[in-house]
Amino acid sequence: MKKSLLSLAVSFAVTCSGAAWAQGDAAELEQRIANLEQRLEKSEKTADEALDKASAFEFHGYARSGLLMDDNLNGATGTGPYMTAAGALGGAVGRLGLEDDHYVEVVLDHKSQKEDGSWSKYRIMLADSVETNNEWTGAESQLNVRQVFAEIGNLASFSGAFENASIWAGKRFDRDNFDIHFIDSDIVFLSGTGIGLYDVQLSEDWKANFSIYGRDFGTIDSSGVEVENYIATMNNYMGPWQLMLSGMTAADNEERSADRADTGLHALLAYHAGSFYGMSDGFSKTGVLFGTGLGAELKGIGSNGSLNEDAQAVRLFSYGVTSFADNWRIAPALLAEYSQDRFVDSDEFMWATFNVRVAQELTKNFEMVYEGSYQYMDLDNGVDQADGSYYKATIAPTFKLDTAAGFFERPEIRVTASYVDWSEDLDNYSVSLSDDASTMGEGGEFIIGMQMETWF
């Protein structure tokens, strides 16, 4: 069609101007047209070949960087969303105004698509985290490759329930992990190295993912044998409902220490609502997690090799986001857990966090953000017992490109002022039988901060 139009246009031009063109000039022009048509054919062929090998690179990332100081103008220490005694058990509190680390993630994706619609994705993710405020941090760097995997989908060989499925292998975060951003806590975080199959359509309203992940627990001292935990997961979606089931086994893990678990079960039941608890626009998520043995680490599935063989844990969560008035937004969150026989047969831990973040949009680029956080703890590690409460209040003048875009618009540049306090009974208490022990000093402190946060 392109060649026909081109030839017609040239013929028309030659006919209309025959008196002005000599016969030789017309022949030369026709030869040029023929050469141009050949080049068009070659270009179209090249374009078709390029379509068959279409590829693209994408760059994504996350970063936060901030400075904190106490009311004596010293650097604030021991702060963060896991600063309480329950932090070692996953008991996070509101993060706003408490983070002074410099954390960065860099994600590079290469995507390609064939003419038949099949596609592939390769991802590598680099991350680093340091505490120092200096610009040269090589000696403290924790630069790490957190993800490296390949995934392919829409394969001609797949049909039936697998028609729209994709298969992957490598080291990765599971695609369907989700979190409560405001307290910096994943609800569920499945990761490691393995293989999986996404989006198997088992029925019209039932889709499932299948995966096997491996995680390392270290070596058995006497033999140097590497202990690995293997996690098999089936993650089911039925409308707004999610049922995730995982079983795991780590042969000889008990040889690393007496009574350590070498098997475990984990379950998650969640409801993902497209509204704020049915009351207004927004979203909300609510659910329960349960685990035994190695599955009693409810957030990081299969990541804790120090759990007792009789460990049991149950966790409740609920959070959501909505606008409740002109230029006002609110995001409440509840996270609570009870566990027993976690590290030894006699321990018992209970904690519950309630957090609420409110934003007041004052201009297109400036808003005031307020956050209140409360956590109750009743902790017994089998040797010591403590119970009490933690409190935090934060105010944060915040600049961003568009405040009307909501809580998840980034980048944000903030100045923060926080007050934190807790019960004296929790001073210096440690969940000392955990590999991730956390302690609290004395409360009653003001913390001033400056921070940027971005993602894309």
Secondary structure by P-SEA (a helix, b strand, c coil): caaaaaaaaaaaaaaaacccccaaaaaaaaaaaaaaaaaaaaaaaaaaaaaaaccbbbbbbccccccccccccccccccccccccccccccccccccccccbbbbbbbbbbbbcccccbbbbbbbbbbbbccccccccccccccccccccccccccccccccccbbbbbcccccccccccccccccccccccccccccccccccccccccbbbbbbccccccccbbbbbbbbbbbbbcccbbbbbbbbbbcccccccccccccbbbbbbbbbbcccccccccccccbbbbbcccccccccccccccccccccbbbbbbcccccccccbbbbbbbbbbcccccccccbbbbbbbbbbbbbbbccccbbbbbbbbbbbbbcccccbbbbbbbbbbbbbbccccccccccccccccccccccccccccccccccccccbbbbbcccccccccccccccc
